[in-house]
Amino acid sequence: MKKEQFAFGRTNFILLAIGITIVILGLVLMSGSGSTETHFDPEIFSALRIKTAPSVCLFGYLFMIFAILWRPAGKHKTQTHKTEDNE
C-alpha cells in the first residue's frame, strides 16, 4: 500500500494518543474513594471532581475530534484519478 492511501498520517495518530491521554487524566481526576454506609466522604463533592475533571475530559474529546479532522497543509486538495471510458 502506498502512503497516500492511508486516511491518517503519523501526526494524526500522535494527536489521537495525546487526546486519549487527556481523557484518561480527566477520568483519574474524577476517581477517588467514595462514601460507604458508615463513613461519609465530603471530598466526593469537591470542585475538582465536579467541575475540573469533566472539563478536562471534554477538552480531551474535542482534541480527539480535532486530531481526526486535521490534515497537513499539503493534503487539503483531493487527488482525482482520471479513468478511461471503454465504450
Rosetta blueprint (number, residue, H / E / L):
1 M L
2 K L
3 K H
4 E H
5 Q H
6 F L
7 A L
8 F L
9 G L
10 R H
11 T H
12 N H
13 F H
14 I H
15 L H
16 L H
17 A H
18 I H
19 G H
20 I H
21 T H
22 I H
23 V H
24 I H
25 L H
26 G H
27 L H
28 V H
29 L H
30 M H
31 S L
32 G L
33 S L
34 G L
35 S L
36 T L
37 E L
38 T L
39 H L
40 F L
41 D L
42 P H
43 E H
44 I H
45 F H
46 S L
47 A H
48 L H
49 R H
50 I H
51 K H
52 T H
53 A H
54 P H
55 S H
56 V H
57 C H
58 L H
59 F H
60 G H
61 Y H
62 L H
63 F H
64 M H
65 I H
66 F H
67 A H
68 I H
69 L H
70 W L
71 R L
72 P L
73 A H
74 G H
75 K H
76 H L
77 K L
78 T L
79 Q L
80 T L
81 H L
82 K L
83 T L
84 E L
85 D L
86 N L
87 E L
